[in-house]
Amino acid sequence: MFSPSRHGGSQVDNPATRATVVARTIPASDAVLAERVRELVDRGLERGPADLCEALETRLRDVYPDIRATLRTDIAGFGETLVYVFRDGSVGASLAEDWIYDADTARLVTNGSGTYVEVNTPAERLFGRTSDEIVGSKAGTFTRADARVEDAAAMWRALDHTGRLHSLAIVTSRDGTETPVEFVTVKDGDGCGRNVTYLRPRQ
């Protein structure tokens, strides 16, 4: 069973050993990464802790190229295995957001049910589709399946709570071209109930 830890990480109870795996994602503000790690840890508890770190890095590296997972062993006596997952390779690294104001930034608006209702021309180019093809689709439709959170509702709950999501993904065009992207989603960024997502190719 998996539940949030009181320190902002996530805890999983391993039925085989009754040990608790605590995964702490850094930065803690990246709710998308935290949810992806939660899903992977939840499926990977048959692995030993060291193998879990390697598995997390392997599964996440396509989307998060600088990902690094490390194990803390000094709390083993407390029945916990603590894994730190660094999105940007270290504690100090971070992603800027000033680019979302550029005129050439891809911009999409979703309604309260997570359906695209408006896109701009840069978004059409990035997605390799016309606005008619994008509007009416659910957010995440054009994200590579293994590069998105399985439980979309969890992301909308996180957005409701934090007001902002900032993470990485991989967009797939109609011709199969894959583009690693950075995105920022802002709750009510285009008025009440209209969330805005900004995307750019990963630098």
Rosetta silent file (secondary structure, phi, psi, omega in degrees, C-alpha in Angstrom):
SEQUENCE: MFSPSRHGGSQVDNPATRATVVARTIPASDAVLAERVRELVDRGLERGPADLCEALETRLRDVYPDIRATLRTDIAGFGETLVYVFRDGSVGASLAEDWIYDADTARLVTNGSGTYVEVNTPAERLFGRTSDEIVGSKAGTFTRADARVEDAAAMWRALDHTGRLHSLAIVTSRDGTETPVEFVTVKDGDGCGRNVTYLRPRQ
SCORE:     score description
SCORE:     0.000 S_00000001
   1 L     0.000  145.822 -173.885    0.000    0.000    0.000 S_00000001
   2 E  -122.910  132.380  177.460    1.219    3.501   -0.860 S_00000001
   3 E  -149.110  153.595 -179.537    0.480    6.709    1.048 S_00000001
   4 E   -62.821  143.571  174.194    2.079   10.172    1.359 S_00000001
   5 L   -86.933  163.036 -178.465    4.673   10.578    4.073 S_00000001
   6 L   -72.354   -7.869 -179.112    4.461   13.471    6.483 S_00000001
   7 L  -102.895   12.004  177.183    7.641   14.891    4.962 S_00000001
   8 L    90.984    2.133  175.847    6.240   15.274    1.467 S_00000001
   9 L   -94.759 -153.886  179.944    7.553   11.962    0.150 S_00000001
  10 E  -138.805  143.216 -178.267    5.662    8.742   -0.412 S_00000001
  11 E  -118.369  139.220  176.171    5.530    5.555    1.598 S_00000001
  12 E  -129.191  131.218  178.117    4.925    2.022    0.379 S_00000001
  13 E   -92.745  119.259 -179.132    4.448   -0.973    2.634 S_00000001
  14 L   -85.933  111.441 -177.727    6.143   -4.051    1.185 S_00000001
  15 L   -59.183  -28.485 -176.814    3.994   -7.086    2.042 S_00000001
  16 L   -72.113  -37.501 -174.805    6.984   -9.404    1.675 S_00000001
  17 L  -118.167   -9.255 -174.505    9.203   -7.676    4.211 S_00000001
  18 L    61.051   14.471  175.778    6.811   -5.251    5.904 S_00000001
  19 L   -82.260  154.084  179.461    9.488   -2.617    5.277 S_00000001
  20 E  -106.516  127.114  174.689    8.420    0.834    4.195 S_00000001
  21 E   -96.339  121.809  177.971    9.898    2.427    1.103 S_00000001
  22 E  -110.617  116.839  178.769    9.879    6.219    1.330 S_00000001
  23 E  -106.674  122.093  178.129   10.532    8.002   -1.967 S_00000001
  24 E  -113.581  119.289 -178.823   11.250   11.722   -1.758 S_00000001
  25 E   -95.485  141.140 -177.930   11.294   13.609   -5.027 S_00000001
  26 E  -130.560  121.552    9.031   13.325   16.774   -5.451 S_00000001
  27 L   -76.351  148.796 -179.542   12.149   19.363   -6.180 S_00000001
  28 L   -66.043  -18.914 -178.724    9.178   18.614   -3.961 S_00000001
  29 L   -75.418  -13.221 -178.744    7.091   20.992   -6.063 S_00000001
  30 L   -84.579   87.747 -177.901    7.117   18.646   -9.076 S_00000001
  31 H   -67.546  -27.150  179.581    3.862   16.789   -8.421 S_00000001
  32 H   -68.172  -48.713  176.936    4.046   15.074  -11.807 S_00000001
  33 H   -60.360  -44.010 -179.298    7.398   13.461  -11.045 S_00000001
  34 H   -58.372  -40.902 -179.949    6.213   12.522   -7.564 S_00000001
  35 H   -70.363  -38.438  177.480    3.182   10.731   -8.994 S_00000001
  36 H   -64.451  -41.577  177.709    5.241    8.906  -11.621 S_00000001
  37 H   -63.642  -41.947  178.664    7.676    7.760   -8.925 S_00000001
  38 H   -57.850  -45.501 -179.519    4.756    6.648   -6.759 S_00000001
  39 H   -63.277  -43.175 -178.130    3.374    4.539   -9.607 S_00000001
  40 H   -68.842  -43.255  179.456    6.762    2.961  -10.366 S_00000001
  41 H   -64.023  -39.266 -179.622    7.618    2.241   -6.724 S_00000001
  42 H   -60.259  -32.152 -179.554    4.175    0.756   -6.209 S_00000001
  43 H   -91.681  -11.673 -169.914    4.881   -1.714   -9.029 S_00000001
  44 L  -114.574   23.195 -173.725    8.517   -2.377   -8.168 S_00000001
  45 L   -73.684  -11.440  176.898    8.567   -3.469   -4.545 S_00000001
  46 L   -74.081  -12.581  178.202    9.755   -6.950   -5.374 S_00000001
  47 L   -80.802  154.367  170.878   13.121   -5.372   -6.165 S_00000001
  48 L   -73.578  163.348 -177.092   15.782   -4.751   -3.553 S_00000001
  49 H   -55.574  -43.991 -179.455   16.416   -1.084   -2.667 S_00000001
  50 H   -64.699  -40.898  178.133   19.550   -0.760   -4.819 S_00000001
  51 H   -65.989  -33.330  179.076   17.757   -2.324   -7.772 S_00000001
  52 H   -62.671  -42.671  178.057   14.836    0.028   -7.177 S_00000001
  53 H   -59.575  -46.699 -179.841   17.108    3.057   -7.612 S_00000001
  54 H   -63.544  -40.751 -179.271   18.449    1.668  -10.872 S_00000001
  55 H   -65.432  -41.235  178.443   14.957    0.799  -12.067 S_00000001
  56 H   -61.837  -45.543  179.977   13.647    4.284  -11.308 S_00000001
  57 H   -62.717  -42.875 -178.678   16.497    5.910  -13.219 S_00000001
  58 H   -63.287  -45.343 -176.390   16.057    3.549  -16.168 S_00000001
  59 H   -72.500  -28.265 -173.892   12.303    4.057  -16.419 S_00000001
  60 H  -100.223  -11.875 -170.108   12.421    7.835  -15.968 S_00000001
  61 L   -64.830  -32.583  179.314   15.549    8.819  -17.899 S_00000001
  62 L   -59.608  -39.723 -178.118   13.811    9.276  -21.279 S_00000001
  63 L   -87.591  -41.287 -177.910   11.610   11.981  -19.796 S_00000001
  64 L  -116.382   84.319 -172.122   13.974   13.249  -17.094 S_00000001
  65 L   -61.469  -22.809 -178.700   17.476   12.910  -18.607 S_00000001
  66 L   -98.944   10.818 -175.199   19.238   14.201  -15.476 S_00000001
  67 L   -57.766  140.949  175.784   17.314   11.952  -13.063 S_00000001
  68 E  -145.559  128.372  178.368   19.292   10.466  -10.185 S_00000001
  69 E  -114.948  130.775  179.573   18.030    8.153   -7.449 S_00000001
  70 E  -129.430  153.468 -174.917   20.089    7.538   -4.323 S_00000001
  71 E  -106.619  134.067  171.335   19.549    5.338   -1.311 S_00000001
  72 E  -102.356  119.997 -176.532   19.771    6.369    2.321 S_00000001
  73 L  -102.808   -8.696 -172.663   20.671    3.357    4.428 S_00000001
  74 L   -74.921   -2.887  177.281   21.201    4.995    7.814 S_00000001
  75 L  -110.800   13.755 -177.665   17.528    4.664    8.739 S_00000001
  76 H   -57.175  -33.669 -178.601   17.316    0.961    8.004 S_00000001
  77 H   -66.417  -13.536  179.647   16.989    0.238   11.708 S_00000001
  78 H   -95.586    8.633  178.668   13.714    2.149   11.730 S_00000001
  79 L    76.550   17.666  179.126   12.146   -0.206    9.200 S_00000001
  80 E  -122.367  145.193  168.711   12.281    2.330    6.376 S_00000001
  81 E  -113.535  120.662 -175.772   14.171    2.455    3.111 S_00000001
  82 E  -106.540  124.182  178.362   14.557    6.032    1.948 S_00000001
  83 E  -118.190  123.626  174.016   15.130    6.808   -1.719 S_00000001
  84 E   -95.063  131.300  179.075   15.838   10.343   -2.894 S_00000001
  85 E  -118.175  110.188 -177.440   14.910   11.022   -6.519 S_00000001
  86 E   -96.380  110.889 -179.616   16.561   14.157   -7.949 S_00000001
  87 L   -59.853  -42.520 -173.502   14.810   15.341  -11.117 S_00000001
  88 L  -105.087   17.654  175.246   17.640   17.694  -12.113 S_00000001
  89 L    88.888  -20.385 -179.774   20.538   15.620  -10.809 S_00000001
  90 L  -157.933  171.936 -178.384   21.104   17.634   -7.650 S_00000001
  91 L   -68.906  -40.280 -171.418   19.354   19.686   -4.997 S_00000001
  92 L   -76.946  -21.685 -176.471   20.386   23.091   -6.324 S_00000001
  93 L   -70.136  149.192  179.214   19.321   22.677   -9.957 S_00000001
  94 L  -155.671  167.642  179.088   15.938   24.085  -11.004 S_00000001
  95 L  -106.960  133.320  177.608   13.845   24.990  -14.032 S_00000001
  96 L   -80.281  164.413 -179.828   13.096   28.609  -14.913 S_00000001
  97 L  -126.842    3.446 -175.969    9.626   29.761  -15.998 S_00000001
  98 H   -62.743  -24.189 -177.490   10.247   33.093  -17.743 S_00000001
  99 H   -66.007  -19.276 -176.221    9.906   31.437  -21.168 S_00000001
 100 H   -66.507  -16.035 -178.899    6.146   30.937  -20.745 S_00000001
 101 H   -91.093   -3.448  179.474    5.644   34.627  -21.605 S_00000001
 102 L   -70.212  142.998 -178.335    7.340   34.372  -25.012 S_00000001
 103 L   -63.805  -27.669 -177.318    5.049   34.865  -28.005 S_00000001
 104 L   -89.536    6.947 -179.862    6.373   31.700  -29.655 S_00000001
 105 L   -77.475  134.956  176.065    5.561   29.469  -26.679 S_00000001
 106 E   -65.404  134.951 -175.835    3.008   26.725  -27.286 S_00000001
 107 E  -137.515  127.846  178.387   -0.132   27.461  -25.267 S_00000001
 108 E  -131.028  143.311  179.010   -3.166   25.251  -24.707 S_00000001
 109 E  -113.861  132.786  175.599   -6.271   25.853  -22.614 S_00000001
 110 E  -116.853  151.327  176.361   -8.212   23.041  -20.953 S_00000001
 111 L   -87.789 -172.886 -175.831  -11.609   23.181  -19.307 S_00000001
 112 L   -63.738  -18.736  179.193  -12.523   21.756  -15.911 S_00000001
 113 L   -97.053    6.440  177.401  -12.737   18.216  -17.267 S_00000001
 114 L    81.067   22.426  179.153   -9.232   18.366  -18.746 S_00000001
 115 E  -100.519  135.322  177.589  -10.330   18.735  -22.374 S_00000001
 116 E   -65.638  128.878  179.007   -8.451   21.022  -24.748 S_00000001
 117 E  -120.379  -10.884 -179.055  -10.655   23.948  -25.735 S_00000001
 118 E  -159.353  138.192  176.859   -8.104   26.324  -27.261 S_00000001
 119 E  -139.883  154.100  175.697   -4.627   26.067  -28.801 S_00000001
 120 L  -103.451  175.902 -176.467   -2.287   28.539  -30.466 S_00000001
 121 H   -62.508  -43.633  176.404   -0.225   28.158  -33.631 S_00000001
 122 H   -58.538  -32.805  177.259    3.040   27.209  -31.845 S_00000001
 123 H   -67.908  -39.331  176.176    1.109   24.407  -30.112 S_00000001
 124 H   -59.200  -44.185  179.881   -0.125   23.148  -33.482 S_00000001
 125 H   -64.242  -44.121 -177.750    3.469   23.061  -34.723 S_00000001
 126 H   -64.162  -41.726 -178.021    4.731   21.317  -31.602 S_00000001
 127 H   -81.733  -15.000 -178.397    1.976   18.683  -31.682 S_00000001
 128 L    66.528   31.918 -177.647    2.174   18.278  -35.466 S_00000001
 129 L  -144.941  158.464  177.312   -1.616   18.597  -35.648 S_00000001
 130 L   -80.142  163.935  178.466   -4.206   21.234  -36.483 S_00000001
 131 H   -60.862  -34.517  179.111   -6.251   22.960  -33.798 S_00000001
 132 H   -63.306  -31.318  179.185   -9.304   21.024  -35.019 S_00000001
 133 H   -78.378  -27.681 -176.155   -7.462   17.783  -34.267 S_00000001
 134 H   -87.830  -48.025 -177.946   -6.342   18.922  -30.821 S_00000001
 135 L   -60.470  132.231 -177.934   -9.434   20.728  -29.503 S_00000001
 136 L    99.512  -14.232  177.363  -11.835   18.244  -27.927 S_00000001
 137 L   -86.952  156.473  177.390   -9.060   15.812  -26.946 S_00000001
 138 E   -77.832  145.065  174.350   -8.138   15.104  -23.350 S_00000001
 139 L   -56.222  135.366 -178.076   -4.942   16.592  -21.944 S_00000001
 140 L    96.322  -10.397 -179.171   -2.202   13.984  -22.254 S_00000001
 141 L   -57.475  -36.543 -175.107   -3.626   12.446  -25.435 S_00000001
 142 L  -102.605   14.324  173.693   -0.526   13.438  -27.387 S_00000001
 143 E   -94.271  135.887  179.750    1.968   12.603  -24.649 S_00000001
 144 L   -52.189  133.292 -169.874    3.861    9.351  -25.089 S_00000001
 145 H   -54.463  -43.098 -176.987    1.991    6.748  -23.054 S_00000001
 146 H   -84.985    7.245  179.426    4.911    5.674  -20.868 S_00000001
 147 H  -112.971   12.669  179.663    5.895    9.303  -20.275 S_00000001
 148 L  -128.503  162.024  177.716    2.718   10.390  -18.544 S_00000001
 149 L   -69.882  135.460 -178.059    1.035    9.731  -15.237 S_00000001
 150 L   -69.501  -38.342 -178.414   -1.386    6.812  -15.439 S_00000001
 151 L   -97.036   90.747 -177.394   -3.946    8.376  -13.105 S_00000001
 152 H   -60.157  -32.702 -179.124   -4.817   11.675  -14.791 S_00000001
 153 H   -61.191  -32.404  179.158   -7.219   12.518  -11.968 S_00000001
 154 H   -63.091  -35.431  179.557   -4.268   12.584   -9.570 S_00000001
 155 H   -71.244  -38.559  178.029   -2.702   15.365  -11.617 S_00000001
 156 H   -67.760  -34.922  175.837   -5.867   17.459  -11.631 S_00000001
 157 H   -65.365  -40.998  178.667   -6.102   17.011   -7.864 S_00000001
 158 H   -64.050  -40.747  179.121   -2.482   18.130   -7.538 S_00000001
 159 H   -64.572  -40.700  177.199   -3.180   21.165   -9.735 S_00000001
 160 H   -60.464  -36.157 -176.605   -6.196   22.073   -7.622 S_00000001
 161 H   -78.319  -44.278 -173.183   -4.011   21.878   -4.530 S_00000001
 162 H   -95.445  -25.604 -177.306   -0.855   23.620   -5.763 S_00000001
 163 L    81.760   -4.845 -175.372   -2.236   25.881   -8.492 S_00000001
 164 E  -160.566  136.643  172.686    0.725   25.070  -10.714 S_00000001
 165 E  -122.425  136.949  178.705    2.476   22.056  -12.268 S_00000001
 166 E  -141.099  112.691 -176.081    5.975   22.277  -13.752 S_00000001
 167 E  -158.025 -161.091 -177.911    7.597   19.169  -15.151 S_00000001
 168 E  -125.455  156.290  178.770    8.774   17.323  -18.254 S_00000001
 169 E  -157.496 -176.219  175.426    7.081   15.056  -20.794 S_00000001
 170 E  -132.021  119.818  179.297    7.418   13.701  -24.352 S_00000001
 171 E   -92.652  136.862  178.454    4.998   14.845  -27.078 S_00000001
 172 E  -111.374  122.543  178.576    4.312   12.520  -30.001 S_00000001
 173 L   -80.536  170.836 -179.454    3.383   14.037  -33.379 S_00000001
 174 L   -58.056  -35.870 -178.218    1.106   12.407  -35.935 S_00000001
 175 L   -83.707    4.620  177.676    4.133   11.127  -37.885 S_00000001
 176 L    93.179   -3.248  177.660    5.579    9.525  -34.765 S_00000001
 177 L   -63.246  132.416  179.536    8.174   12.216  -34.073 S_00000001
 178 E  -107.937  128.850 -179.038    8.884   12.433  -30.348 S_00000001
 179 E  -121.883  112.165  173.318    9.768   15.795  -28.795 S_00000001
 180 E   -63.654  131.572 -176.660   10.946   16.020  -25.173 S_00000001
 181 E  -130.878  158.264  168.418    9.202   19.033  -23.660 S_00000001
 182 E  -108.628  140.174 -179.993    9.079   21.116  -20.531 S_00000001
 183 E  -138.827  152.339  173.726    5.635   22.272  -19.463 S_00000001
 184 E  -128.854  125.940  175.766    3.956   24.568  -16.972 S_00000001
 185 E  -113.584  129.095 -175.981    0.246   24.239  -16.209 S_00000001
 186 E  -116.211  121.470  178.613   -1.445   27.111  -14.397 S_00000001
 187 L   -64.468  132.480  178.081   -4.797   26.639  -12.680 S_00000001
 188 L    56.277   28.983 -177.342   -7.400   29.158  -13.877 S_00000001
 189 L   -69.012  -15.066  178.163   -4.705   30.800  -15.999 S_00000001
 190 L  -125.359   32.316 -177.591   -7.297   31.858  -18.581 S_00000001
 191 L   107.531  166.033 -176.087  -10.160   32.562  -16.192 S_00000001
 192 L   -56.997  125.311  178.353  -12.095   30.455  -13.723 S_00000001
 193 L    81.406    2.285  179.693  -12.165   26.814  -14.793 S_00000001
 194 L  -119.438  100.995 -178.682   -9.813   27.377  -17.731 S_00000001
 195 E   -87.978  143.422 -178.158   -6.349   26.002  -17.034 S_00000001
 196 E  -113.805  133.476  173.884   -3.434   26.972  -19.274 S_00000001
 197 E  -116.250  128.693  176.210   -0.516   24.743  -20.224 S_00000001
 198 E  -108.685  138.139 -179.640    2.645   26.194  -21.741 S_00000001
 199 E  -134.846  150.319  171.133    5.137   23.915  -23.488 S_00000001
 200 E  -148.492  151.058  175.200    8.529   24.208  -25.113 S_00000001
 201 E   -57.663  141.383 -177.742   11.002   21.700  -26.527 S_00000001
 202 L   -61.920  131.505 -178.812   13.437   20.584  -23.826 S_00000001
 203 L   -76.633    0.000    0.000   16.582   22.696  -23.848 S_00000001
